[in-house]
Amino acid sequence: MSGDTSKESAETGGDTRTTGAATGSAPAGGVLTIDLAALADNWRMLAARIAPAACAAVVKADAYGLGVARAAPALRAAGARTFFVALAEEAAPLRAAVPDATLYVLGGLLPGNVDAMLAADARPVLGSLPEIADWAAACAARGADLPAALHVDTGMNRLGLSLEEARQVAERGAGFTPSLVMTHLACGDTPGHPLTALQRERFAAVAALFPGVPASLANSAGCLLPRSYHFDLARPGVALYGGRSLASAPALKPVVRLEVPVIQLRTGEAGESVGYGAASTLTRRSRLAILSLGYADGFLRASGASDARRGAEVILAGQRCPLVGRVSMDLCAIDITDLPDGAVTRGDRAVVLGDGLSVDDLAAHAGTIGYEVLTSLGRRYRRVYLGG
Ligand SMILES: *Cc1c(COP(=O)(O)O)cnc(C)c1O
């Protein structure tokens, strides 16, 4: 975090401070702080790593939950010129945020979506022959060579032309000039997975069929692979937002910080249970801090604790303290018995993300990945942007 409070701005207006309840306007829910300077630093670090290949930014799903209206301009200011979203509907808000950038829509073209694409001056990533035919028809109807990308499937069986279809398109022409040819790694996050090298080899052969068209393969994990994986343009997403793309990835800067208030302190007796389903039983007289944080905030229910399993941890009074019992919709309980008496008072903030607790740490407790933690971040947090 930059710690530069002079640059803070709260989306919801009012008191922009992230700590302190002196004015009486303390938020009753969580405060999510998004460090745009760290986001920009992460982009610059990846861009430097893959140069001379160019570095785009993937900002689908509202910039992985962080807010595309703030994230995209910060990335643009750092130097990003090309942006990717998933849906045609995501193109218009992105266009408003970065008026002069090149925009691609990864999900491609649905019937009837040409106008939406053109209205946002976005380029579809076409992954099937019918999509290519639709785009070629739109070009013909308008007498224009409208740019679009071609997506080739090299081993994931998700989106993209088969290798044979790509060869056909290369031979017969697409009906427009492709502005990018791309593929996507299925196992970039699994070091040494044999599919990764195979995909690179297949893609290199396909890219050679489209001379002069920039080629793109690498996501965040791909940026960390050797140069031969970078081609002309990389498409990192999660690493920009401080998520880990590889267990061994170099530490990028954390971008999100989440603090939530303690709304009640209580004491439970040995043998009593905590929360729904009586899933956790207290083994000693215990002090509990009840947090204003639940699964409706994207604090995944799967990160809850029971007698059989440890749950997530939060930081209170500078110490990591464990969840006890299940995560409710709006609440969860933290065991603070090991903290000194009086170390926590009502209205204090627990750190859920930040101070060494990463989105990947939280994800691990819920049996998921940092991507899901980021894109689940709650809509009712007060959002504060730093360094924008
Ligand atoms: C989401 C996505 C990316 C970004 O992936 P990260 O793992 O978040 O870096 C890149 N390319 C495509 C096609 C994607 O769908």
The ligand as an SDF file (V2000), in Angstrom:
LIG
                    3D

 15 15  0  0  0  0  0  0  0  0999 V2000
   -8.6150  -14.3250  -18.2380 C   0  0  0  0  0  0  0  0  0  0  0  0
   -7.7470  -14.4660  -19.4410 C   0  0  0  0  0  0  0  0  0  0  0  0
   -6.4270  -13.9910  -19.4380 C   0  0  0  0  0  0  0  0  0  0  0  0
   -5.7430  -13.4780  -18.1790 C   0  0  0  0  0  0  0  0  0  0  0  0
   -5.3900  -14.5970  -17.3950 O   0  0  0  0  0  0  0  0  0  0  0  0
   -4.6100  -14.4590  -15.9820 P   0  0  0  0  0  0  0  0  0  0  0  0
   -4.3530  -15.8690  -15.6010 O   0  0  0  0  0  0  0  0  0  0  0  0
   -5.5550  -13.7770  -15.0710 O   0  0  0  0  0  0  0  0  0  0  0  0
   -3.3890  -13.6830  -16.2400 O   0  0  0  0  0  0  0  0  0  0  0  0
   -5.7240  -14.0190  -20.6180 C   0  0  0  0  0  0  0  0  0  0  0  0
   -6.2640  -14.5460  -21.7490 N   0  0  0  0  0  0  0  0  0  0  0  0
   -7.5210  -15.0450  -21.7740 C   0  0  0  0  0  0  0  0  0  0  0  0
   -8.0500  -15.6210  -23.0320 C   0  0  0  0  0  0  0  0  0  0  0  0
   -8.2900  -15.0390  -20.6160 C   0  0  0  0  0  0  0  0  0  0  0  0
   -9.5310  -15.5530  -20.6410 O   0  0  0  0  0  0  0  0  0  0  0  0
  1  2  1  0
  2  3  1  0
  2 14  2  0
  3  4  1  0
  3 10  2  0
  4  5  1  0
  5  6  1  0
  6  7  2  0
  6  8  1  0
  6  9  1  0
 10 11  1  0
 11 12  2  0
 12 13  1  0
 12 14  1  0
 14 15  1  0
M  END
$$$$
